[in-house]
Structure formats: C-alpha cells, structure tokens
Amino acid sequence: MSERHGHGSDVEQADVGAGSAASECAPSGSAAPASTPSGPGAPPPAFPVHRVRGAVLSPADEEYAAEASGFQTGYRHRPEVIVRAETAADVAAAVGHAAAHRLPLAVQATGHGLTRPLPGGVLVSTRRMTGVRVEPAARTAWIAAGTRWGEVVTEAARYGLAPLSGSGPGVGAVSYTLGGGIGLLAREFGYAADHVRAAELVTADARVRHVTADGDSDPELFWALRGGGGGFGVVTGLEIGLVPVERFYGGQLIFDGAFAEEVLETWREWTATVPDELTSSVTLLPYPDLPALPEPLRGRYVVQVQIAYDGDEAEGERLVAPLRAAGPRIVERLRTMPFTESASVYNEPDRPHAYQGGNALLGEKLPDREALCTVRELTGPQAPATTVLSLRHMGGALSREPAVPNAVTGRDAAWLMVVLSVLGDGATPAGLRALHDRVMRAVSPWTAGSNLNFRYGRGAWPPPGGGRDAHADEVRARLAEVKTAVDPTNLFRFHSADATATDTTAADGT
C-alpha cells in the first residue's frame, strides 16, 4: 500500500479515506441546525472558524482573490466566505453553516469546469485535500477531493497501473469522474464513473457519509453520484479502479487546415475499422504565432488527430497507416510512451485562461458533408473568436453498461463534438453563446444529447438548467428522486446537473 499527500498531508487523520465512518468525521452535532436566514441587506452571519482546521477567508483577506480563482478565469466565484477545507469535517462545518443560514454554497478544486459562478455565500475550496492511496493487489486507489489526475497517474504507475484519466493532468480527478469521465483509453475501459467502487461525501444535512453499491449504505445515492453530476453533496473522496496499463502507443498526426475535409472523411471511415483498444479524436484549431511553438505550427490553422492505443508499436503503426494517406503531415508525434507521459497526446494548455463552450453527443452517423462544412466555417480561422472544434470517437466499452449500473447515459452515441472558444479580445459571453448556438443548430438532426464533462463557462451549451439532455428521461426522473431525498432545499444547486436542480436558472441572477 502506498500513500502520497500534497498540502493536505493530514487528510488521512481526518478519515478522508476508504472505510471512514460518518460519526468520526462529522463535527459535533452532525445534522445541520435549524435555519436562521439573514434579512435583506443584513451582514453575512459570522462563520464559526473554531469548527474548522483550515483557514477561513473573507473579501478583505489578501489571499481571498487567489483562492476564489480557478483554471477558468472568464467566470469567478465571489463568495462572502471561503473555507479552505483540509478535512471532511471542515467540509461538513461549511455545509452546516450554509444550510443553517440559507446561504448559497459552491465547491471548487481546480476550477476547470466552472459553469455557474457563486454570488456571495460560501465557497468550499478543496484544493488542499489531496492524497492518493494505492492498493496494488486490488488495483484500486483512494483519491481525496482536491487531487489532480497527474498525482494519481504518477502514484499508480509505481505499480504498473493507470487510472482512467483524461487529457489534462491538472484536471481534478473527482469532479471529472462525477460527470462520467471520458479518458484516453475510454473505448477499451469505458467511463471513469464505471470504475468507482465507493464514495465519501457530505450531504446537505452536514453528515459525512460513505456509500457503495451495498444495500446497507445508500445504493441509490451511489448510483446517482457516478455520472449524475455534483448536485447531491460535496464528495470528499472516491475509491476508483485502476487498469493494468504501463505503456501505450499514441500521440498526434498534424495536418494543415487545408486538408480538413480529407482528414475528417479519412478518419471517419478509419474509425469503423479500429479495435476497442484504440481511442482517437480529431481537433481543428489555430496555433498562435509564438516563438515558443515549433516553427511548422506557428500561426497556422491545423487538423490534429490524437491517438491512444493499448497495444504494441508495430500493430499501432499498422493501424494508423491509413490516416497518413489523408495528406502530408506538418508534424508527426507517434511513439510508445509510459502512461506518465500521456498528457503529451493532447498537449493542452496548463495555464489558467478564459473560455466558453459546450458539446453534443452525435448518433451512429456523423453529420453530413454540408453540416460539417457549416460547422467548420463557423469555427475556423474566420470565426469571431479563437475557436477549437473537436470530434471524439465513442463506442466500444463506452456503449456498454458497467457491472454496477450508474447514471451515465448517452451510451449509444458514436461521436462527441466539442466546441470551445477563448473569451476576451472582443469575444463576449453573449457573442460566443450565439456562435455556439449556430454550431449546434447545424448538427441538431444528428444530436443525441450532451455530456456533463464538456460544458464550459456560464454560456455553456446546453445552458445549465435549461438544456435537459445530459440524461435520458427515466434517468432524469430517478436522479430527481435522489436529489429530493438528499438535498430537499437544493443547497447544492450551483453544481446540479440538468436533471436535478429545482431552481437553477435564477440562482446566479441570470
């Protein structure tokens, strides 16, 4: 067994781990006290700082702005109080305070997926609750609330194992998994949520609970947490399954944007021939003209094919060969690599920035040539803002129900289209929302829902609370029942998926 912790090195002392008991973690009087709301214009009620181990910040504190900020800089939380949680008990104290005074509450680890900024109220920052504990014999890992995928990848690799992480090592592992989680090898192993064994969370009554599929815990809540979004409580830790992958073959083939149509068509036909062990995507994007970039890419609009294959290099080369016929490559970066270098497949930016975007799950067939041409025109070099268009190949294990069913739906989708634009330099949230709406209308005849993991910014399409297509009707109804049972006052509305919020459209003043 291995333990590795970041700044929250005493996380285990707070029982943020597998098998921790609610009675050991919850503060005295674990149920939330009776509500005592403040009147209009009244000062916010004082937070009971003596009940938490971590620091409590107000807007007057020097560290407040940095703590409220996350990877997404286009939208920012503006809470009255920030609780720097170090333990599950800290989280419970914050939840109890917000519930008692009817204050809005939000949670932030890395801030990559912020869609609804918090106006006032209580922000629980979990970025110090880091830690990875690997059980190599069981092929599992316990990950604390603020842990980033890079930490999990590094620790799992010590035992020849890998998590079902995505393209960015800086993304929070817990929030990614709650939304489903489409990883580098997703077609072989399925959604990250399919591999969750247990969860620890603080519910709206300020209790710390440990849930599994076992009928003695709360199997309905456990079902909802895995793919239902984050509106059921503050998850302080997850036990996840790991897979026996040490190395894989993958990387990028990069073509000039002039070959976009040829590359897309070749890739579409090629995906019908590849095994489940191969997961790929195509991304159309403009590279800035910066000296730090390789000379062939500076200032160019390109088509980039990303590949991850769990197999040997010789077979990987054979499988990829048809793609090379699509046109001359500007850059080719394909090799066998350790999973610890998996971030190189996408090479996503690691610095905080402002962005907005959304996604659409597509059915068995890709949109026709005319629709794709419209999408490329809307998102290409002539777009009103720097825009990235991505198509991901779904299917394989993503289409199969896991051994323990969960709330992930859209398993019949064959493709996922993601549109992301950079905010700033004249690009406004309203303008980008209009642009993205036009993109989504172009592919609407082929659209089969959306994915929770790829909604970016306040203007995300579908709008939080407005587009109710991330879950099938029967799943949405079941999620609503769980939501009513564990959060009847909708305390966690700033993290509710489209199926679970009872008043999401007005909660942030929009």
Buried (B, 14 or more C-beta within 10 A) or exposed (E): EEBBBBBBBBBBEBBBBBEBEBEEBBBEEBEBEEEEEEEEEEEBBEBBEEBBBBBBBEEEEEEBEEBBBBBBBBBBBBBBBBBBBBBBBBBBBBBBBBBBBBBBBBBBBBBBBBBBBBBEBBBBBBBBBBBBBBBBEEBBBBBBBBBBBBBBBBBBBEBBBBBBBBBBBBBBBBBBBBBBBBBBBBBBBBBBBBBBBBBBBBBBBBBBBBBBBEEEBBBBBBBBBBBBBBBBBBBBBBBBBBBEBEBBBBBBBBBBBEBBBBBBBBBBEBBEEBEBBBBBBBBBBBBEEEEEEEEEBEEBBBBBBBBBBBBEBEBBEEBBEBBBEBBEBBBEBBEBBEBBBBBEBBBEEEEBEBBBBBBBBBBEEBBEEEBBBBBBEBBBEEBBBBBBBBBBBBBBBBBEEBEBEBBBBBBBBBBBBBBBBBBEEEBBBEBBBEBBBEBBEBBEEBBBBBBBBBBBBBBBBBBBBEBBBBBBEEBBEBBBEBBEBBBEEBBBBBBBBBBBBBEBEEBBEB
